[in-house]
């Protein structure tokens, strides 16, 4: 929000005892394009900082109070590298693959947590609604990374549209079930966590509820 402008601000120093922080201006970098990453980050800020929720809010695009905008993860990372004292946000898999340094985050329990598949996965160990429309930010789990989220795939509930054939609907259903079962084995190798068993069960129920012309889609 632009209220802290220097890295040696006393409020940052209080969180980093024993470290000499530089007298360096802070430049914040955000996504200039609409993105799910921005939605996740701003939803976290809205949960963790009431003033952010009331003044800026959350969404794929917001009216950023300060900072520079870059397109995509690459644009944000590029601007951070070009401006001394800059800080931005990208998804974890991009940070790891690009060898970007990233900060530990203090969670709702007061613990400083390193972003990892394990710590973000802890945030998903909650009571899930049947429609899986849930935010995982600022988890109460003391070992959970506070900025975590599911990745969703959106499909039409009824697959008979725009000339779509029953065969195509069957293929899609099979693909979705593969993603939720056998396909989970490749997640961690790509930098994403595996789904909790409860999430898989509820997602499979949603896949099963898909129809073609109002009738269940055959397996």
N, C-alpha and C positions, 0 to 999 in steps of 0.2 A: 504493500500500500504506500510505500515511499516514506514511511515514518522513521525508518532506520536507514541512514544514508552512508555510513562508514563501517568498515569491518571491525574497527577497534571500539565500537560503541559499547558502553558499559553493560548493556543488556545481553550482547553476544558474549562479552568477556565473562560474565557471570556463569554462562553455560559451559565455558571452556577454561576451567581453572588450571594455572600452571603453563598456559600457552600465551606467548606474546603475539598478539594480533596486529596486522599491519595497519598503518594509517592510510587506508586505501578506500576510495569511493566504491560503493556497490552499484553494479549495473545489472538490472534484472532482465532476463531474456525469456520471452514467451512465444508460443506459436501464433503466427499471423493468420494461419488457415484454421478453419473449424476442424476439430479433431477429438476423438475419444480420449486421447491422453490429456487434453486440456479439461475435458469434462471430469475425468477422474481427479485430476489435481485440484480443480476449483471446487469440486464437491467436498474434497478433504478440507480445503481451507474454510469452506462454509460451515463444516461441522466443528472444526477445531478453533475457529476464530469468529465469534459472533459478529464483530464489526465488519468482517469481510462479507458475510452473508447478507447483511443489511445494506451495505454500500455498493457491492460489486455483484455478488451472487455466483451461481454455478451454471455451466453449460459448455457446449462444444466451442462456443465463441463468447467472450465477455469483453466489456469495455475496460481494458487494463488501465489502472490509475497511472502507472509509470512504466518505463522500460522500453526495450526494443523488441520487435517481432521478427521471427524467422520462419520460413515455410518448411514444415516437416521436421522430423527429428534431426536431419542433416543440417537444416537451416539454423535450428536452435544451437546445436553443437558447434557449428561454424562460428556463430556470433560469440558464443562463450569463449572459444579459443582465441578470437581476435581482440577481445576487450579484457584487459587486465582487471581483475576484481569482479568479473562477471559470474553470475550464477543463473542456471536455468533448469528445465526439467525435460527428461526424455524417459521412455519406457526402459525398464531394467535390461531387457535383452539387447537393446541398442547400446546402452552404456557399457555392458560387458563386452560385446563384440567390437566396439570401437575403442576399448581400453580407456574409457573416460573415468576419472576419479569421481566418486560420489559420496555425499555426506551420510553419516548415521543420523537417524531421526528420533527425537524423543516421542514416545507413544503416550497413550492416555494413562498408563501406569507410572509414567515418569522414567521409564527405562530407555536408554539410547540403543537403538536396534539397527543393525546393518541390513540393508536390502539384500534378500536372497530368496530363492525358491522356497526354502524352508520357512523363513520368517513371514513371507507373504502368504504361504499356505496356511499358517496358523490363523490368519484372519478369516479364512473360509470355513473354519470349524465352528459353525453356528447353526442355529435352527433355521432352516431354509423354507421359504414359502413355496407352495406348489408351482407357482408361475416363475420362480427363480428371479423375480424382479427385486433385487436386493443390493444395497451398497455395503461394501466391506470396510469402508474407511474408518479410521480411529477405533479399531477393535479394542475391546476390554481385555483381551488376552495379553498378559504381561510380556510375552515374548513375540508378539505379532508386530510386523512392520505396519505403520499406520496408513500408508497410502497403497492400498491393494484393491484389486477388482477382478471380477470374472471377465472373460471375453465371450461375447454373445454372437450367435449366428441367427439372423432373422430370416424366416421363410413364411410363405403364406400357409395358413392353416388348411385351406382348401386348395388343392393343387391343380384344379381344373380351371385354367385361365389362359388367355392369349395363345390358344392353340396347343397348349401343353398336353402331351399324351400320357396315358396311364403308365406306359413303360418308363417314361421320364420320371414320373412321380415315384414309382417303385425304386428306381435307381437312386433317387435323392434320399428316400427313406433308408435304403441300405447303407448309403454313404454316411448319413448322420449316425446311424447305429454303430458303424465301424469307428467313426471319430470318437464316440463315447466309450468304446470298449477296447478293441485291439489297438486302435490308433493312439490311445493314451500312452502307449509304450515309447512313442517318439517325442513326447512333449518336452521332457527335461533336456534332451539332446539339442532341442531348438531354443532352449532358454525359457520355457514356460512350465508351470507346475502342473501336476496331474490333478484331476478333479477328485474331491472327496466322494466316497461311495454314495452318500446321500444325494449329492448333486447329480451323479450319474443316473441314479434311479429315477429322480424327479425329471431329469431331462429326457430319459427314455420314455417316460409316460407322456410327455409333451409330443415327442416324435410319433408315438403310437396314436395320438389323438388326431393326427393329420388325416385328411380325407381327400377323395377325388370325386367330385360331383356329389358330395354329401355322404358317400359310402367309404368305409375304412379302406385304406390302401393295403393290398396284400403284401405279405412279407416276401 
